[in-house]
């Protein structure tokens, strides 16, 4: 895994999150225990839920544990030089299938995180010690607070080889976390909650301030992590049941308690990077044809319609919303797995995981929102997608959600219908190109399409919210085994065009709905 880029790659919004201090430890009267209260006296998810409910009854307090300047002033290289000693990994040598390592505080990761271990009925805090770390060339202060704490944690598991423990998940910075599946590199990032993302007001970044890790059994194939979240507007309890594999899954459950009204709350946020791809219309001075962790947003509505929106790196902030009641799934996918399309021997963008969110239960009315932020560097995660409820969140509201996060190379392997392989945009015309009009070329592939005879009268439907369209044409593509849709758009001056299209044969819909927002440059 490319660990140098793993630490250096950060979200645009996370730059703000790193400046926020951790909240205080005061609580008020306990709330009623949830239905999964567990065995009386034992630590369960209900214990974290009560902590969150109690915390939300008190005013938010900023707690800034002292961090020696030697660590607070670290630059990127200095922080990377502090390495956890592998021989101190939790459960190393115990014959257990998981190991745990911890991150030192410093650089941009200055918030103190408390980490606890659950072993049966016993809950034990992990004590900070300088013996856990190799500080490299950094000068280590003689006096380091014994309660310095940690910045986060990583989980290891023999996901690729039986004799080697590899990283499978990392919790580090605000409520951000990552996971990988077998034979993949880190890429897309997920987080606990998004608050006021994409608004003109300042975004709020809740923090995971405390973790509890259940000790796994010798034959365990999954591990459970609990987290307590806090921010000025909300306190929350999270449970993650993490199962690494060819497809790594996290079953997530949360209880949220709001201190203040929130204009926009984002559930199950996904954060990714998109610099440029085959549909980028402006010149990119880069030897690599494409640079991105994800190339599209996928949504499956409550009625079963699948919508694909290719990602862009816009010139200005772009926010797209999709009305979805009780979504079945949404995600950010890396469908393009061809190395030749990236040509990056270091970042291996062709080997980044896709991530999908599958709600458990009915979430009600709301929208899936896609936020695309202009970016000039692949260092920054400039893409955010999440679901937000229709009803505005008020002070005193309580909410709970359950969903499965899946990380995989091809989460759509079992699907047979037509899926978008690539979207390309250029000047319209044939002999003489006309840059005032735009040609769209969309390739669809899939088992259903590949089984059609080449002379099948496949048709296409395309609509636009503005401008004029040429008649769409669907053509068999022998190079991909699928079908190509192409059409031309004559834009209406100064107006955005919201485009939608799909393939069909008679009364049979053959593909997902391709959706794209074309904005005049």
C-alpha positions as CSV (number, residue, x, y, z in Angstrom):
1,X,0.0,0.0,0.0
2,X,1.2,3.5,-0.8
3,X,1.5,4.8,2.8
4,X,3.3,8.0,1.9
5,X,0.4,9.2,-0.1
6,X,-2.1,7.7,2.4
7,X,-1.0,10.2,5.1
8,X,-0.4,13.2,2.8
9,X,-3.7,12.9,1.0
10,X,-6.3,14.9,2.9
11,X,-9.7,16.3,2.4
12,X,-10.1,20.0,1.6
13,X,-12.6,20.2,4.5
14,X,-10.3,18.2,6.8
15,X,-7.8,21.1,6.8
16,X,-10.4,22.9,8.9
17,X,-11.2,19.8,11.0
18,X,-7.6,19.6,12.3
19,X,-7.9,22.9,14.0
20,X,-10.8,21.9,16.1
21,X,-10.2,20.8,19.7
22,X,-11.7,17.8,21.4
23,X,-14.8,18.3,23.5
24,X,-14.9,17.9,27.4
25,X,-15.8,14.9,29.5
26,X,-18.9,16.2,31.4
27,X,-22.2,14.4,31.3
28,X,-25.7,14.8,32.7
29,X,-28.6,12.4,33.4
30,X,-28.4,9.0,31.5
31,X,-30.9,8.4,28.7
32,X,-33.0,5.3,28.4
33,X,-31.1,2.2,27.2
34,X,-31.7,1.3,23.5
35,X,-33.0,-2.1,22.5
36,X,-29.6,-3.6,22.1
37,X,-28.7,-3.0,25.7
38,X,-26.9,-6.4,26.1
39,X,-26.1,-8.2,29.3
40,X,-26.6,-6.1,32.4
41,X,-23.2,-4.8,33.7
42,X,-21.3,-5.6,30.4
43,X,-20.0,-3.0,28.1
44,X,-22.1,-2.9,24.9
45,X,-23.1,-0.5,22.2
46,X,-25.8,0.7,24.7
47,X,-23.0,2.0,26.9
48,X,-21.7,4.3,24.1
49,X,-25.2,5.4,23.3
50,X,-25.8,6.5,26.9
51,X,-22.5,8.4,26.9
52,X,-23.5,10.2,23.7
53,X,-27.0,11.0,25.1
54,X,-25.5,12.4,28.3
55,X,-22.9,14.4,26.5
56,X,-25.5,16.1,24.3
57,X,-27.3,17.4,27.4
58,X,-24.2,19.5,28.3
59,X,-22.9,22.6,26.4
60,X,-20.2,21.7,24.0
61,X,-16.8,22.3,25.6
62,X,-13.4,22.6,23.9
63,X,-10.8,20.5,25.6
64,X,-7.3,21.2,24.4
65,X,-4.9,18.7,26.1
66,X,-1.4,20.1,26.1
67,X,0.7,18.9,23.2
68,X,4.4,19.6,23.4
69,X,5.5,22.1,20.8
70,X,8.0,19.5,19.5
71,X,4.9,17.5,18.2
72,X,2.5,20.4,17.6
73,X,5.0,22.0,15.2
74,X,5.9,18.9,13.2
75,X,5.8,19.1,9.5
76,X,4.7,16.3,7.2
77,X,8.1,14.6,7.0
78,X,8.6,14.9,10.7
79,X,5.3,13.3,11.5
80,X,5.9,10.5,9.1
81,X,9.2,9.8,10.9
82,X,7.3,8.8,14.0
83,X,6.5,5.2,13.5
84,X,4.6,2.7,15.6
85,X,6.9,-0.2,16.6
86,X,5.4,-3.3,15.1
87,X,6.6,-5.5,17.9
88,X,4.3,-3.5,20.2
89,X,1.2,-4.2,18.1
90,X,-1.8,-5.1,20.3
91,X,-2.4,-8.9,20.3
92,X,0.9,-9.6,18.4
93,X,2.0,-13.1,19.3
94,X,-1.4,-14.0,20.9
95,X,-2.5,-16.1,17.9
96,X,-5.4,-13.7,17.2
97,X,-6.5,-12.9,13.6
98,X,-6.4,-9.1,14.2
99,X,-3.7,-6.7,15.4
100,X,-4.0,-3.0,16.4
101,X,-1.5,-0.1,16.1
102,X,-1.8,3.5,17.2
103,X,-1.0,6.9,15.7
104,X,1.0,9.5,17.6
105,X,-0.4,13.0,18.0
106,X,1.3,15.7,16.0
107,X,1.4,17.6,12.7
108,X,-2.3,18.2,11.7
109,X,-3.5,15.3,13.9
110,X,-3.4,17.1,17.2
111,X,-6.7,16.1,18.8
112,X,-6.4,13.6,21.7
113,X,-8.2,10.3,21.2
114,X,-8.8,7.9,24.0
115,X,-8.7,4.2,23.1
116,X,-10.1,1.4,25.2
117,X,-10.0,-2.4,25.0
118,X,-12.9,-4.7,25.8
119,X,-12.0,-8.2,27.0
120,X,-15.1,-9.9,28.2
121,X,-16.5,-7.8,31.0
122,X,-13.3,-5.8,31.4
123,X,-12.7,-2.4,29.8
124,X,-9.1,-1.2,29.9
125,X,-7.7,2.1,28.6
126,X,-4.7,1.9,26.4
127,X,-1.9,3.8,28.1
128,X,0.3,6.1,26.1
129,X,4.0,5.3,26.2
130,X,7.0,6.6,24.2
131,X,8.1,3.0,24.1
132,X,5.4,2.3,21.5
133,X,7.0,4.6,19.0
134,X,10.2,5.0,17.0
135,X,10.7,8.8,16.8
136,X,13.3,8.7,14.0
137,X,15.2,12.0,13.7
138,X,12.7,13.9,15.8
139,X,13.8,15.5,19.1
140,X,11.7,13.9,21.9
141,X,11.0,16.2,24.9
142,X,12.2,14.9,28.2
143,X,8.8,15.6,29.8
144,X,5.9,14.1,27.9
145,X,2.5,14.0,29.6
146,X,1.5,10.5,30.6
147,X,-2.0,11.2,29.3
148,X,-0.9,12.5,25.9
149,X,-3.2,9.9,24.3
150,X,-3.3,9.0,20.6
151,X,-4.4,10.5,17.3
152,X,-6.1,7.4,16.0
153,X,-5.7,3.7,15.3
154,X,-5.2,1.2,12.5
155,X,-6.4,-2.4,12.2
156,X,-4.3,-5.1,10.7
157,X,-5.4,-8.5,9.3
158,X,-3.8,-11.2,7.0
159,X,-6.0,-10.1,4.2
160,X,-3.5,-10.8,1.3
161,X,-1.3,-13.5,2.8
162,X,-1.7,-15.8,5.7
163,X,1.7,-15.0,7.1
164,X,1.5,-11.2,6.8
165,X,-0.7,-8.7,8.7
166,X,-1.6,-5.8,6.4
167,X,-3.6,-2.7,7.2
168,X,-7.3,-3.1,6.5
169,X,-8.8,0.0,8.2
170,X,-7.6,3.3,9.7
171,X,-9.4,5.8,11.9
172,X,-7.5,9.1,11.9
173,X,-8.6,12.7,11.9
174,X,-12.0,14.1,12.8
175,X,-14.5,11.3,12.1
176,X,-12.6,10.1,9.0
177,X,-11.8,6.5,8.4
178,X,-10.6,4.3,5.5
179,X,-10.7,0.6,4.6
180,X,-9.4,-1.6,1.8
181,X,-10.3,-4.9,0.3
182,X,-8.0,-7.7,-0.8
183,X,-5.2,-6.6,-3.2
184,X,-6.3,-3.0,-3.3
185,X,-4.6,0.3,-2.2
186,X,-6.1,3.0,0.0
187,X,-8.2,5.5,-1.9
188,X,-11.7,6.6,-1.0
189,X,-12.3,7.9,2.5
190,X,-15.4,7.6,4.6
191,X,-16.5,9.5,7.7
192,X,-19.0,9.4,10.5
193,X,-21.1,12.5,9.7
194,X,-21.1,15.6,7.5
195,X,-22.6,18.8,8.8
196,X,-23.3,21.8,6.5
197,X,-21.1,20.6,3.7
198,X,-21.2,22.8,0.6
199,X,-23.0,25.7,2.3
200,X,-21.8,29.3,2.4
201,X,-21.4,28.9,6.2
202,X,-18.4,27.2,7.8
203,X,-18.6,23.4,7.7
204,X,-18.6,21.6,11.0
205,X,-16.4,18.5,11.5
206,X,-17.5,16.1,14.3
207,X,-14.6,14.2,16.0
208,X,-14.3,10.7,17.1
209,X,-13.0,11.4,20.6
210,X,-13.0,7.9,22.1
211,X,-12.8,4.3,20.8
212,X,-13.5,0.9,22.3
213,X,-12.2,-2.2,20.5
214,X,-13.5,-5.7,21.2
215,X,-10.9,-8.4,21.6
216,X,-11.7,-10.9,18.9
217,X,-11.8,-14.7,19.3
218,X,-9.0,-16.9,17.8
219,X,-11.3,-17.9,14.8
220,X,-12.9,-14.4,14.3
221,X,-13.3,-13.1,10.8
222,X,-14.6,-9.7,11.9
223,X,-13.8,-7.2,14.6
224,X,-16.1,-4.6,16.4
225,X,-15.1,-1.0,17.1
226,X,-17.2,1.5,19.0
227,X,-16.8,5.3,18.7
228,X,-18.0,8.3,20.6
229,X,-18.4,11.4,18.4
230,X,-18.8,15.0,19.5
231,X,-19.0,18.5,17.9
232,X,-20.7,21.8,18.7
233,X,-24.0,20.6,17.2
234,X,-24.2,16.9,17.8
235,X,-23.0,14.0,19.9
236,X,-23.2,10.5,18.6
237,X,-22.5,6.8,19.2
238,X,-21.2,4.5,16.4
239,X,-20.6,0.8,16.1
240,X,-18.5,-0.6,13.3
241,X,-18.5,-4.4,12.6
242,X,-15.5,-4.8,10.2
243,X,-15.1,-7.9,8.1
244,X,-12.0,-7.8,5.8
245,X,-11.9,-9.8,2.6
246,X,-12.2,-9.8,-1.2
247,X,-15.0,-7.4,-0.3
248,X,-14.4,-5.6,3.0
249,X,-17.6,-4.7,4.7
250,X,-18.4,-2.5,7.7
251,X,-21.9,-2.8,9.3
252,X,-22.4,0.7,10.8
253,X,-25.0,1.7,13.3
254,X,-25.3,5.1,14.9
255,X,-27.4,7.1,17.3
256,X,-27.2,10.9,17.0
257,X,-28.3,13.5,19.5
258,X,-28.4,17.1,18.4
259,X,-27.7,20.1,20.7
260,X,-28.4,22.7,18.0
261,X,-30.4,22.9,14.7
262,X,-28.4,21.8,11.7
263,X,-29.2,23.1,8.2
264,X,-27.8,20.1,6.4
265,X,-26.8,16.8,7.9
266,X,-25.0,14.3,5.7
267,X,-25.5,10.6,6.5
268,X,-22.8,8.0,5.5
269,X,-20.5,10.6,3.8
270,X,-18.1,9.3,1.2
271,X,-15.0,11.5,0.3
272,X,-12.9,11.0,-2.8
273,X,-10.5,12.7,-5.3
274,X,-11.1,13.5,-8.9
275,X,-8.5,15.6,-10.8
276,X,-9.2,14.7,-14.5
277,X,-10.5,11.9,-16.7
278,X,-11.6,11.2,-20.2
279,X,-14.6,13.6,-20.0
280,X,-12.4,16.6,-18.9
281,X,-13.0,19.3,-21.4
282,X,-10.1,21.7,-20.5
283,X,-6.4,21.0,-21.1
284,X,-4.6,19.3,-18.2
285,X,-0.8,19.5,-18.3
286,X,-0.2,16.0,-17.0
287,X,1.5,13.0,-18.6
288,X,-1.2,10.8,-17.0
289,X,-4.4,10.5,-19.0
290,X,-6.5,10.2,-15.9
291,X,-6.0,11.0,-12.2
292,X,-8.8,10.0,-9.8
293,X,-9.8,7.7,-6.9
294,X,-13.4,7.4,-8.2
295,X,-14.9,8.2,-11.5
296,X,-18.7,8.3,-10.8
297,X,-21.6,8.4,-8.3
298,X,-24.0,5.5,-8.4
299,X,-27.5,5.6,-6.9
300,X,-30.1,2.9,-6.7
301,X,-33.4,4.5,-5.8
302,X,-36.2,3.0,-3.8
303,X,-38.0,2.1,-7.0
304,X,-34.9,0.2,-8.3
305,X,-33.7,2.8,-10.9
306,X,-29.9,2.9,-11.1
307,X,-28.4,6.4,-11.9
308,X,-24.8,7.0,-12.9
309,X,-23.3,10.5,-12.6
310,X,-19.7,10.8,-13.9
311,X,-17.5,12.9,-11.7
312,X,-15.8,16.2,-12.7
313,X,-13.3,18.7,-11.4
314,X,-15.3,21.8,-11.9
315,X,-14.1,25.4,-12.3
316,X,-16.5,26.4,-9.5
317,X,-18.2,24.7,-6.6
318,X,-20.8,22.3,-8.0
319,X,-23.6,20.7,-5.9
320,X,-26.0,18.2,-7.5
321,X,-29.0,16.7,-5.7
322,X,-31.0,13.6,-6.5
323,X,-34.4,13.2,-4.8
324,X,-34.4,9.7,-3.4
325,X,-36.9,8.2,-0.9
326,X,-35.7,5.1,0.9
327,X,-32.5,4.7,-1.2
328,X,-31.4,1.1,-1.8
329,X,-27.8,2.1,-2.3
330,X,-25.4,4.9,-3.2
331,X,-21.7,5.0,-3.7
332,X,-18.6,6.4,-5.3
333,X,-17.1,3.8,-7.7
334,X,-13.8,3.4,-9.6
335,X,-15.2,1.5,-12.6
336,X,-12.1,2.1,-14.8
337,X,-9.5,-0.5,-13.9
338,X,-7.3,-0.2,-16.9
339,X,-3.7,0.8,-15.9
340,X,-3.1,2.2,-19.4
341,X,-5.8,4.9,-18.6
342,X,-3.7,6.2,-15.6
343,X,0.0,5.4,-16.3
344,X,0.9,6.0,-12.6
345,X,3.3,3.4,-11.2
346,X,3.3,5.1,-7.8
347,X,-0.3,5.9,-7.0
348,X,-1.9,2.9,-8.8
349,X,-5.2,4.7,-9.3
350,X,-6.5,1.7,-11.2
351,X,-6.2,-0.2,-8.0
352,X,-8.3,2.0,-5.7
353,X,-11.5,0.6,-4.0
354,X,-15.0,1.5,-4.8
355,X,-17.3,2.2,-1.8
356,X,-21.1,1.6,-1.6
357,X,-23.6,2.5,1.2
358,X,-26.5,0.1,1.5
359,X,-29.1,1.4,4.0
360,X,-30.6,-1.0,6.5
361,X,-34.3,-0.2,7.0
362,X,-36.2,2.7,5.5
363,X,-34.5,6.1,5.7
364,X,-37.6,8.0,4.4
365,X,-37.6,11.1,2.1
366,X,-34.4,12.9,1.3
367,X,-31.7,13.5,-1.3
368,X,-28.4,12.0,-2.3
369,X,-26.1,15.0,-2.6
370,X,-22.9,15.2,-4.6
371,X,-20.5,18.1,-3.9
372,X,-17.7,18.6,-6.4
373,X,-15.0,21.1,-5.3
374,X,-12.5,22.8,-7.7
375,X,-9.0,21.4,-7.1
376,X,-5.6,22.0,-8.5
377,X,-3.9,19.1,-6.7
378,X,-4.4,15.4,-6.3
379,X,-3.5,15.8,-2.6
380,X,-7.0,17.0,-1.8
381,X,-10.2,15.0,-1.7
382,X,-12.5,17.3,-3.5
383,X,-15.6,15.0,-4.0
384,X,-18.2,14.4,-1.3
385,X,-21.4,12.3,-1.5
386,X,-24.0,11.6,1.2
387,X,-27.7,11.3,1.9
388,X,-29.5,14.0,3.7
389,X,-33.0,13.8,5.2
390,X,-35.8,16.0,3.8
391,X,-36.7,17.3,7.3
392,X,-34.5,20.0,8.9
393,X,-32.8,18.8,12.1
394,X,-33.8,20.8,15.2
395,X,-32.2,21.1,18.6
396,X,-33.1,18.1,20.8
397,X,-33.7,15.8,17.8
398,X,-32.6,12.2,18.0
399,X,-31.8,10.1,14.9
400,X,-30.4,6.7,14.2
401,X,-29.3,5.0,11.1
402,X,-27.9,1.6,10.1
403,X,-26.1,0.8,6.9
404,X,-23.5,-1.5,5.3
405,X,-20.3,0.0,3.8
406,X,-18.7,-2.1,1.2
407,X,-15.2,-1.6,-0.2
408,X,-14.3,-3.7,-3.3
409,X,-12.7,-3.6,-6.7
410,X,-16.0,-4.5,-8.5
411,X,-19.1,-4.3,-6.2
412,X,-21.2,-4.6,-9.4
413,X,-19.8,-8.0,-10.5
414,X,-23.2,-9.7,-10.1
415,X,-25.1,-7.1,-12.1
416,X,-26.0,-8.0,-15.7
417,X,-27.6,-4.8,-17.0
418,X,-25.8,-2.1,-19.0
419,X,-23.5,0.1,-17.1
420,X,-21.6,3.2,-18.1
421,X,-18.0,2.5,-19.0
422,X,-16.8,5.9,-20.1
423,X,-18.1,9.4,-21.0
424,X,-16.3,11.6,-23.5
425,X,-17.1,15.2,-24.5
426,X,-15.7,17.2,-27.4
427,X,-16.6,19.6,-30.2
428,X,-19.5,18.6,-32.4
429,X,-19.4,18.1,-36.1
430,X,-17.6,15.8,-38.5
431,X,-15.5,17.4,-41.2
432,X,-15.4,20.8,-39.4
433,X,-15.6,20.8,-35.6
434,X,-17.8,23.4,-34.0
435,X,-16.8,24.1,-30.4
436,X,-20.0,26.0,-29.7
437,X,-21.8,22.7,-29.9
438,X,-20.8,19.7,-27.8
439,X,-20.7,16.0,-28.7
440,X,-21.3,13.4,-26.0
441,X,-20.1,9.8,-26.4
442,X,-21.2,7.3,-23.7
443,X,-20.1,3.7,-23.8
444,X,-22.3,1.1,-22.0
445,X,-21.2,-2.5,-21.2
446,X,-22.7,-5.4,-19.4
447,X,-23.7,-9.0,-19.7
448,X,-27.1,-8.2,-21.1
449,X,-25.7,-6.0,-23.8
450,X,-22.9,-8.4,-24.8
451,X,-25.5,-11.1,-25.4
452,X,-27.4,-9.0,-27.9
453,X,-26.7,-9.7,-31.6
454,X,-25.0,-6.7,-33.3
455,X,-28.0,-6.0,-35.5
456,X,-30.4,-5.6,-32.5
457,X,-32.4,-2.4,-33.0
458,X,-31.2,-0.8,-29.7
459,X,-32.6,2.6,-29.2
460,X,-31.7,5.5,-26.9
461,X,-33.6,8.2,-25.1
462,X,-31.8,11.4,-24.1
463,X,-33.4,14.5,-22.4
464,X,-32.0,17.9,-21.5
465,X,-33.2,20.8,-19.3
466,X,-32.0,23.4,-21.7
467,X,-30.6,23.7,-25.3
468,X,-31.3,21.5,-28.2
469,X,-30.3,17.8,-28.8
470,X,-29.6,16.0,-32.0
471,X,-31.4,12.6,-32.4
472,X,-29.5,10.1,-30.2
473,X,-27.9,7.2,-31.9
474,X,-27.0,3.8,-30.3
475,X,-24.3,1.8,-32.0
476,X,-22.9,-1.6,-31.3
477,X,-19.3,-1.4,-30.1
478,X,-17.4,-4.5,-31.0
479,X,-14.3,-3.3,-29.1
480,X,-16.1,-3.4,-25.7
481,X,-18.8,-5.9,-26.5
482,X,-21.3,-3.2,-25.5
483,X,-23.1,-0.3,-27.1
484,X,-22.2,3.3,-27.7
485,X,-24.6,6.2,-27.3
486,X,-23.8,9.5,-29.0
487,X,-25.6,12.8,-29.5
488,X,-24.9,16.5,-29.9
489,X,-26.0,19.4,-27.6
490,X,-26.5,22.9,-28.9
491,X,-26.4,24.8,-25.6
492,X,-28.6,27.6,-24.6
493,X,-26.3,30.6,-24.0
494,X,-25.2,30.8,-20.4
495,X,-27.5,28.0,-19.2
496,X,-26.6,24.7,-17.6
497,X,-28.0,21.6,-19.3
498,X,-29.1,18.7,-17.1
499,X,-28.8,15.6,-19.3
500,X,-30.3,12.1,-18.8
501,X,-30.1,9.1,-21.1
502,X,-30.5,5.3,-21.3
503,X,-30.7,2.4,-23.8
504,X,-33.8,0.3,-24.6
505,X,-35.1,-2.4,-26.9
506,X,-38.8,-2.2,-27.3
507,X,-40.3,-2.2,-23.8
508,X,-37.0,-3.5,-22.2
509,X,-34.7,-1.0,-20.5
510,X,-31.2,-2.2,-21.2
511,X,-29.0,0.2,-19.1
512,X,-28.8,2.3,-16.1
513,X,-29.7,6.0,-16.4
514,X,-26.7,8.1,-17.4
515,X,-26.9,11.5,-15.8
516,X,-24.7,14.5,-16.4
517,X,-24.7,18.3,-15.7
518,X,-23.0,20.2,-18.5
519,X,-22.0,23.8,-17.4
520,X,-20.8,26.4,-19.9
521,X,-17.0,26.9,-19.4
